[in-house]
Amino acid sequence: MNTLDPEDRLRALTRRRFFSRCGLNLGGLALASLIDGRKLLGAENPPRLTRPHFKPRAKNVIYLFMAGAPSQLELFDYKPKLIELNGQPVPQSLIEGKRFAFMGSSHGTKLLGTRRHFAQYGQAGAWVSEVFPFTSTIVDDLTLVHSCAASLFNHAPAKLFMNTGSGQFGRPSIGAWVTYGIGSESQDLPGFVVLQSGPRGPRGGAVNWGTGFLPTKYQGVPLRGNGEPILNLTRPEGISSTRQRETVDAIRDLNLNRAVETGDPEIQTRIAAYEMAYRMQSSAPELIDLSGESKATLDLYGVEKEKPSFARNCLLARRLVERGVRFVQLYHTNWDSHGGPGENLQNDFDKVCRDVDQAQAALVKDLKSRGLLEDTLVIWGGEFGRTPMGENRETAGRNHHIDAFTMWFAGGGVKAGHVLGKTDELGFGVVEDRCHIHDIHATILHLMGLDHTKLTFRFQGRDFRLTDVEGEIIRGMLA
């Protein structure tokens, strides 16, 4: 026999149990109060958590990630002294105490001068190699940073560090941090989109655009450049739009009830994923349909009809930011020029340069002509650089190098026609304006209106941030 009086029995009921069992449960209340167009609980994509910390210089980011680490000494960092000393032993003072990815193929090797011809371009007289003829035409829109520095010298952890500020798994990517901080203006496409080209994907894979401990609604969504943008996105044959909408609504209601019972924030992500997938059945095919682009635009980028390519992805990147997507990241492989089959600094390097040169220049020009460049930050670079000495391989190549490499930036509050930083006469180390990855991240967030010291997320008792406990804004590249 139950001896508890009604008041005691009421106290024994948990709040969550009460709301789940009452006739008008909290799920019903949520449905009644939160259905506002498409801004259902968790369905805003992604929700705008905060305002920027200060007025942003850029609204969107297009990050051209050259996976495999391009050789700055073949592209932008012209070193006549290195060419003069080609074939000479590397000074031991440079490599003493240094570690390289392939120790045996770098220690005891000789200096390797580039065979490429360089010329100066633009108002700043920036040096650009002959393998980038199209890129040489946009140097007046770029800030070239010759003094970048990394911390890790193997590809997978170095890519992870460049994207997340850490070589450890489980940290959020920069695209996730940005969309967590200021959300996205797009309602019909994800706030963070990833496009890939080249013979394979980047080493490390999806962790490079993951969310780590942030809610998974902020992770990058890989889209295919042609065909079906996301596999299995198309509505199944024989299912009407009305029937599918009813199904999505029913699943949403069940998830809302479950969210009330458990308080699990990932259920909101699940709701958002269903809603976004439903909307993308129309928005994604429209995005990749280039039939509305003029022949002049397609020729500018070098897009070939129905052929997946970096050029096609660059054009899609422009279309994505036009549609309000906050962060677009393009990966292109393979820049891993060690020497040997498929990775030498002769024909193989020239081929990958041709893959990207025309399209990356076209992207900057196209954004500028449409008035989008001033609000869009374009970033170009890999995970580290390449050594001034060659490797002991059958054909010419260079080892991984974390002490000095080149990146470039355009638009979005960055100086135009500017060269920042210097390396020594052999290109081994930075001698002026060193810019570590943490500094680069702090500067990107600053341009987006975010203070890197205040954009934090508490996890396991600690306030984490993209720049860890480091990072200084690179004032010399700000317009």
C-alpha positions as CSV (number, residue, x, y, z in Angstrom):
1,M,0.0,0.0,0.0
2,N,1.3,3.5,-1.0
3,T,1.6,5.5,2.3
4,L,2.8,8.7,0.7
5,D,0.3,11.5,0.7
6,P,-0.4,13.3,-2.6
7,E,2.0,16.1,-1.8
8,D,4.8,13.7,-1.1
9,R,4.1,11.7,-4.2
10,L,4.2,14.9,-6.3
11,R,7.6,15.7,-4.8
12,A,8.8,12.2,-5.7
13,L,8.2,12.8,-9.4
14,T,11.2,14.3,-11.1
15,R,10.6,17.5,-13.2
16,R,11.7,15.7,-16.4
17,R,9.3,12.7,-15.7
18,F,6.5,15.1,-14.9
19,F,6.8,16.9,-18.2
20,S,7.2,13.7,-20.2
21,R,4.0,12.2,-18.7
22,C,1.7,15.1,-18.5
23,G,-1.0,15.4,-21.2
24,L,0.5,18.7,-22.6
25,N,4.2,17.7,-22.4
26,L,7.2,19.9,-22.9
27,G,7.6,18.6,-26.3
28,G,4.2,19.9,-27.3
29,L,5.0,23.2,-25.6
30,A,8.3,23.4,-27.6
31,L,6.5,22.6,-30.8
32,A,3.9,25.3,-30.1
33,S,6.5,28.0,-29.1
34,L,9.5,27.2,-31.3
35,I,8.0,26.6,-34.7
36,D,8.9,29.8,-36.4
37,G,9.3,29.3,-40.1
38,R,12.3,27.0,-40.3
39,K,13.9,28.1,-37.0
40,L,12.8,25.0,-35.1
41,L,14.7,23.9,-32.1
42,G,18.2,23.1,-33.3
43,A,17.3,23.6,-36.9
44,E,18.8,27.1,-37.5
45,N,21.9,26.4,-39.4
46,P,23.9,26.8,-37.3
47,P,22.3,29.1,-34.7
48,R,23.9,32.5,-34.3
49,L,25.3,32.1,-30.7
50,T,26.8,35.5,-30.3
51,R,27.5,38.7,-32.1
52,P,31.1,39.3,-33.2
53,H,33.3,40.7,-30.5
54,F,33.9,43.7,-32.7
55,K,33.1,44.9,-36.3
56,P,34.4,42.2,-38.7
57,R,36.5,43.0,-41.8
58,A,35.4,39.7,-43.5
59,K,32.1,37.9,-43.6
60,N,33.2,34.7,-45.2
61,V,36.3,32.6,-45.6
62,I,37.5,30.5,-48.6
63,Y,40.5,28.5,-47.6
64,L,42.5,26.9,-50.4
65,F,44.4,24.1,-48.6
66,M,47.3,22.8,-50.6
67,A,47.5,19.3,-49.0
68,G,51.0,17.8,-49.0
69,A,52.9,21.1,-48.5
70,P,53.9,22.9,-51.7
71,S,57.6,24.0,-52.0
72,Q,57.8,27.7,-51.4
73,L,61.3,27.6,-53.0
74,E,59.8,26.7,-56.3
75,L,56.9,29.1,-56.1
76,F,57.4,32.4,-54.2
77,D,60.6,32.5,-52.0
78,Y,63.3,33.3,-54.6
79,K,66.8,32.5,-53.3
80,P,69.6,33.4,-55.7
81,K,72.2,32.3,-53.2
82,L,70.7,28.8,-52.9
83,I,70.8,28.5,-56.7
84,E,74.5,29.6,-56.6
85,L,75.3,27.0,-54.0
86,N,73.4,24.2,-55.7
87,G,75.0,20.9,-55.1
88,Q,77.2,22.1,-52.2
89,P,77.0,20.4,-48.8
90,V,74.4,21.9,-46.4
91,P,76.1,23.8,-43.6
92,Q,76.0,21.7,-40.5
93,S,75.1,24.7,-38.4
94,L,71.7,24.8,-40.1
95,I,70.7,21.2,-39.4
96,E,72.4,20.6,-36.1
97,G,69.7,19.6,-33.6
98,K,67.0,19.7,-36.2
99,R,64.6,16.8,-36.9
100,F,63.1,16.0,-40.3
101,A,60.4,13.6,-41.4
102,F,62.9,11.4,-43.2
103,M,66.2,11.8,-41.3
104,G,68.3,9.6,-43.5
105,S,67.3,11.3,-46.7
106,S,68.0,14.8,-45.5
107,H,71.1,14.7,-43.2
108,G,74.2,14.7,-45.2
109,T,72.5,15.8,-48.4
110,K,73.3,18.8,-50.6
111,L,71.7,22.1,-51.2
112,L,69.2,22.2,-54.0
113,G,68.6,25.4,-56.0
114,T,65.4,25.7,-57.9
115,R,65.4,25.3,-61.7
116,R,62.5,27.6,-62.1
117,H,62.8,31.1,-63.5
118,F,61.4,33.9,-61.2
119,A,60.3,37.4,-62.0
120,Q,59.0,40.3,-60.0
121,Y,55.4,41.4,-60.3
122,G,53.0,44.1,-59.0
123,Q,53.6,47.3,-57.0
124,A,55.5,45.4,-54.3
125,G,57.8,43.6,-56.7
126,A,56.7,40.2,-55.4
127,W,58.7,37.3,-56.8
128,V,56.6,34.6,-58.5
129,S,57.8,31.5,-60.3
130,E,57.2,30.7,-64.0
131,V,55.0,27.8,-62.9
132,F,52.3,30.2,-61.6
133,P,51.7,32.6,-64.6
134,F,48.1,33.3,-63.7
135,T,48.8,33.8,-60.0
136,S,51.4,36.4,-60.9
137,T,48.6,38.6,-62.3
138,I,46.9,38.9,-58.9
139,V,49.8,39.8,-56.7
140,D,48.5,43.3,-56.3
141,D,45.5,41.8,-54.5
142,L,47.5,39.6,-52.2
143,T,49.5,39.7,-49.0
144,L,52.4,37.2,-49.4
145,V,53.7,35.9,-46.1
146,H,57.1,34.4,-46.5
147,S,57.7,33.8,-42.8
148,C,55.2,31.2,-41.7
149,A,56.3,28.6,-39.2
150,A,54.7,25.3,-38.1
151,S,55.3,22.9,-35.1
152,L,54.8,19.4,-36.5
153,F,56.7,17.8,-39.5
154,N,54.6,14.8,-40.5
155,H,51.6,15.3,-42.8
156,A,48.6,14.1,-40.8
157,P,49.4,15.7,-37.4
158,A,50.7,18.9,-39.3
159,K,47.4,19.2,-41.2
160,L,45.5,18.7,-38.0
161,F,47.6,21.4,-36.3
162,M,47.0,23.8,-39.3
163,N,43.3,23.2,-39.0
164,T,42.7,22.9,-35.3
165,G,45.7,24.5,-33.6
166,S,46.7,21.1,-32.1
167,G,48.3,17.9,-33.3
168,Q,46.0,15.9,-31.0
169,F,42.7,14.4,-32.1
170,G,39.5,15.8,-30.7
171,R,40.0,19.5,-31.2
172,P,37.6,21.7,-33.3
173,S,38.7,22.9,-36.7
174,I,38.9,26.5,-37.5
175,G,35.8,26.4,-39.7
176,A,33.9,24.9,-36.7
177,W,35.2,27.6,-34.4
178,V,34.1,30.4,-36.8
179,T,30.6,29.0,-37.3
180,Y,30.3,28.3,-33.6
181,G,31.2,31.9,-32.9
182,I,29.1,33.8,-35.4
183,G,26.9,31.3,-37.1
184,S,26.0,31.4,-40.8
185,E,23.8,33.5,-43.0
186,S,22.8,30.5,-45.1
187,Q,19.5,28.7,-44.2
188,D,19.5,26.2,-47.1
189,L,23.2,25.1,-47.0
190,P,25.6,24.1,-44.2
191,G,27.6,26.9,-42.6
192,F,30.9,25.1,-43.2
193,V,31.4,23.3,-46.5
194,V,34.4,21.2,-47.7
195,L,35.3,20.5,-51.3
196,Q,38.1,18.1,-52.4
197,S,40.1,17.5,-55.6
198,G,43.2,15.7,-56.7
199,P,44.2,12.0,-56.7
200,R,43.2,11.4,-53.1
201,G,41.9,13.0,-50.0
202,P,44.1,14.8,-47.4
203,R,45.9,12.7,-44.9
204,G,43.9,12.6,-41.6
205,G,40.6,12.9,-43.4
206,A,37.5,14.2,-41.7
207,V,39.2,15.2,-38.4
208,N,40.6,18.2,-40.4
209,W,37.1,19.7,-40.6
210,G,35.6,18.1,-37.5
211,T,34.1,19.7,-34.4
212,G,36.0,17.9,-31.7
213,F,34.2,18.8,-28.4
214,L,32.0,21.5,-30.0
215,P,28.4,20.4,-30.9
216,T,28.6,18.4,-34.2
217,K,26.2,20.8,-36.0
218,Y,29.3,23.0,-36.6
219,Q,31.3,20.3,-38.5
220,G,32.3,20.7,-42.1
221,V,30.0,19.0,-44.6
222,P,31.9,17.5,-47.7
223,L,30.1,18.2,-51.0
224,R,30.8,16.5,-54.3
225,G,31.4,18.9,-57.1
226,N,29.2,17.1,-59.6
227,G,26.6,14.3,-59.8
228,E,24.8,13.9,-56.5
229,P,26.2,16.5,-54.1
230,I,25.8,14.2,-51.1
231,L,25.3,10.5,-51.6
232,N,21.7,9.3,-50.8
233,L,20.5,12.9,-50.5
234,T,17.9,12.5,-53.4
235,R,14.4,11.7,-52.3
236,P,13.7,7.9,-52.8
237,E,11.8,7.0,-56.0
238,G,8.1,6.6,-55.3
239,I,8.1,8.9,-52.2
240,S,6.2,12.2,-52.7
241,S,7.5,15.5,-51.3
242,T,4.4,15.6,-49.0
243,R,5.0,12.2,-47.7
244,Q,8.7,12.9,-47.0
245,R,7.8,16.2,-45.2
246,E,5.4,14.3,-43.0
247,T,8.1,11.7,-42.2
248,V,10.6,14.4,-41.3
249,D,8.1,16.2,-39.2
250,A,7.2,13.0,-37.3
251,I,10.9,12.2,-36.7
252,R,11.4,15.8,-35.5
253,D,8.5,15.5,-33.0
254,L,9.9,12.2,-31.6
255,N,13.4,13.8,-31.3
256,L,12.0,16.8,-29.5
257,N,10.3,14.6,-27.0
258,R,13.6,12.7,-26.5
259,A,15.5,15.9,-26.2
260,V,13.2,17.0,-23.3
261,E,13.6,13.6,-21.6
262,T,17.4,13.4,-21.8
263,G,18.6,17.0,-22.2
264,D,21.1,15.7,-24.8
265,P,22.2,18.7,-27.0
266,E,23.2,16.3,-29.8
267,I,19.6,15.6,-30.4
268,Q,19.2,19.2,-31.6
269,T,22.0,18.4,-34.0
270,R,20.1,15.4,-35.3
271,I,17.0,17.5,-35.8
272,A,19.0,20.2,-37.6
273,A,20.6,17.5,-39.8
274,Y,17.2,16.1,-40.9
275,E,15.9,19.6,-41.7
276,M,19.1,20.6,-43.5
277,A,19.1,17.4,-45.6
278,Y,15.5,18.1,-46.6
279,R,16.2,21.6,-47.7
280,M,19.4,20.6,-49.5
281,Q,17.5,18.3,-51.8
282,S,16.7,21.4,-53.7
283,S,19.5,23.8,-52.7
284,A,22.5,21.5,-53.3
285,P,21.6,20.5,-56.9
286,E,20.9,24.1,-57.7
287,L,24.4,25.0,-56.2
288,I,26.3,22.6,-58.4
289,D,24.3,23.3,-61.6
290,L,26.6,25.6,-63.5
291,S,24.3,26.1,-66.5
292,G,23.6,29.6,-65.4
293,E,27.3,30.6,-65.5
294,S,28.5,32.4,-68.6
295,K,31.0,30.9,-71.0
296,A,33.4,33.7,-70.1
297,T,33.2,32.8,-66.4
298,L,33.7,29.1,-67.1
299,D,36.7,29.9,-69.3
300,L,38.1,32.3,-66.7
301,Y,38.3,29.4,-64.2
302,G,39.2,26.8,-66.7
303,V,36.1,24.6,-65.9
304,E,35.5,21.7,-68.1
305,K,31.9,20.5,-68.5
306,E,31.0,17.8,-65.9
307,K,34.6,17.2,-65.0
308,P,35.5,17.3,-61.3
309,S,38.5,19.6,-60.7
310,F,40.0,22.2,-58.4
311,A,38.7,24.8,-61.0
312,R,35.2,23.6,-60.6
313,N,35.5,23.7,-56.8
314,C,36.8,27.3,-56.9
315,L,33.8,28.3,-58.9
316,L,31.5,26.5,-56.4
317,A,33.3,28.3,-53.6
318,R,32.3,31.6,-55.0
319,R,28.7,30.3,-55.4
320,L,28.7,29.1,-51.8
321,V,29.7,32.5,-50.3
322,E,27.1,34.2,-52.6
323,R,24.6,32.0,-50.8
324,G,25.7,33.0,-47.3
325,V,27.9,30.0,-46.4
326,R,30.3,31.2,-43.8
327,F,33.4,29.0,-44.3
328,V,34.4,27.1,-47.4
329,Q,37.5,24.9,-47.5
330,L,39.0,23.4,-50.6
331,Y,41.6,20.6,-50.4
332,H,43.8,19.8,-53.4
333,T,46.4,17.0,-53.5
334,N,49.2,16.0,-54.1
335,W,51.9,18.5,-53.2
336,D,54.2,16.0,-51.4
337,S,57.3,16.5,-53.5
338,H,59.9,14.2,-52.0
339,G,61.2,12.9,-55.3
340,G,60.5,9.5,-56.8
341,P,57.5,8.3,-58.8
342,G,54.6,10.7,-58.9
343,E,56.3,13.1,-56.4
344,N,59.3,14.7,-58.1
345,L,60.0,18.4,-58.6
346,Q,60.1,18.1,-62.3
347,N,57.0,17.0,-64.2
348,D,54.9,16.0,-61.3
349,F,55.3,19.4,-59.5
350,D,54.5,21.3,-62.7
351,K,51.3,19.3,-63.2
352,V,49.9,20.1,-59.7
353,C,50.8,23.7,-60.3
354,R,48.7,23.7,-63.5
355,D,45.9,22.1,-61.6
356,V,45.5,25.2,-59.4
357,D,47.1,28.2,-60.9
358,Q,44.4,29.5,-63.3
359,A,41.5,28.7,-61.0
360,Q,42.9,30.3,-57.8
361,A,43.7,33.5,-59.8
362,A,40.3,33.4,-61.4
363,L,38.6,33.1,-58.0
364,V,40.3,36.3,-56.7
365,K,39.5,38.1,-59.9
366,D,35.9,36.9,-60.0
367,L,35.2,37.8,-56.3
368,K,36.7,41.2,-56.9
369,S,34.6,41.9,-60.0
370,R,31.4,41.0,-58.2
371,G,32.2,43.1,-55.1
372,L,32.6,40.1,-52.9
373,L,36.4,40.2,-52.3
374,E,36.2,43.0,-49.7
375,D,33.9,40.7,-47.5
376,T,35.6,37.4,-48.3
377,L,39.0,36.3,-46.9
378,V,40.8,34.0,-49.3
379,I,43.6,31.9,-47.8
380,W,46.2,29.8,-49.7
381,G,48.8,27.4,-48.2
382,G,49.8,24.0,-47.0
383,E,50.6,22.4,-43.7
384,F,54.4,23.3,-43.8
385,G,57.1,24.0,-46.3
386,R,60.1,22.3,-47.9
387,T,63.8,22.2,-47.1
388,P,66.5,24.1,-49.0
389,M,68.4,20.8,-49.4
390,G,67.3,17.9,-51.6
391,E,66.6,14.3,-50.6
392,N,68.6,11.2,-51.4
393,R,66.0,10.0,-53.9
394,E,66.1,8.9,-57.5
395,T,64.7,12.2,-58.7
396,A,64.7,15.7,-57.3
397,G,62.6,16.4,-54.2
398,R,62.6,18.2,-50.9
399,N,61.9,17.1,-47.3
400,H,59.3,18.5,-44.9
401,H,60.2,21.8,-43.3
402,I,58.5,23.6,-40.4
403,D,60.8,26.6,-39.9
404,A,59.8,28.6,-43.0
405,F,57.2,28.5,-45.7
406,T,54.9,30.8,-47.7
407,M,51.1,31.5,-47.5
408,W,49.1,34.1,-49.2
409,F,45.9,36.0,-48.2
410,A,43.5,38.2,-50.2
411,G,40.4,40.3,-49.5
412,G,38.6,40.5,-46.2
413,G,40.6,43.2,-44.5
414,V,44.1,42.1,-45.7
415,K,46.6,44.5,-47.3
416,A,46.7,44.3,-51.1
417,G,50.0,44.2,-52.9
418,H,52.0,43.5,-49.8
419,V,54.9,41.1,-48.9
420,L,55.5,40.3,-45.3
421,G,58.4,38.5,-43.6
422,K,61.8,37.3,-44.8
423,T,63.8,34.1,-44.7
424,D,67.6,33.8,-44.7
425,E,69.6,33.6,-47.9
426,L,69.1,29.9,-48.2
427,G,65.4,29.9,-47.2
428,F,66.0,27.7,-44.1
429,G,64.8,30.0,-41.3
430,V,62.8,33.2,-40.7
431,V,64.8,36.3,-40.1
432,E,62.0,38.9,-40.0
433,D,58.3,38.8,-38.9
434,R,57.9,35.2,-37.9
435,C,54.3,34.1,-38.2
436,H,53.4,30.9,-36.4
437,I,50.2,29.0,-37.1
438,H,48.7,30.2,-33.8
439,D,49.4,33.8,-35.0
440,I,47.7,33.0,-38.4
441,H,44.7,31.6,-36.6
442,A,44.4,34.6,-34.3
443,T,44.6,36.9,-37.3
444,I,41.9,35.0,-39.2
445,L,39.5,35.1,-36.2
446,H,40.3,38.9,-35.8
447,L,39.3,39.5,-39.4
448,M,36.0,37.7,-38.7
449,G,35.3,40.0,-35.8
450,L,36.3,37.4,-33.1
451,D,38.8,37.8,-30.3
452,H,40.8,34.6,-30.2
453,T,41.3,34.9,-26.4
454,K,37.5,35.2,-25.8
455,L,36.2,32.6,-28.3
456,T,36.3,29.7,-25.9
457,F,34.5,26.5,-25.0
458,R,34.6,24.7,-21.6
459,F,35.4,21.1,-21.9
460,Q,36.6,18.7,-19.1
461,G,37.0,21.6,-16.7
462,R,39.1,23.8,-19.0
463,D,38.3,26.7,-21.4
464,F,39.7,25.7,-24.7
465,R,40.4,28.0,-27.7
466,L,41.7,27.6,-31.2
467,T,45.0,29.3,-30.4
468,D,45.5,27.3,-27.1
469,V,47.5,29.7,-24.9
470,E,49.4,31.4,-27.7
471,G,48.8,33.5,-30.8
472,E,49.3,37.2,-31.7
473,I,47.5,39.1,-34.3
474,I,49.7,39.7,-37.4
475,R,49.2,43.5,-37.6
476,G,51.5,43.8,-40.6
477,M,49.1,42.1,-42.9
478,L,46.0,44.1,-41.9
479,A,44.7,46.8,-44.3
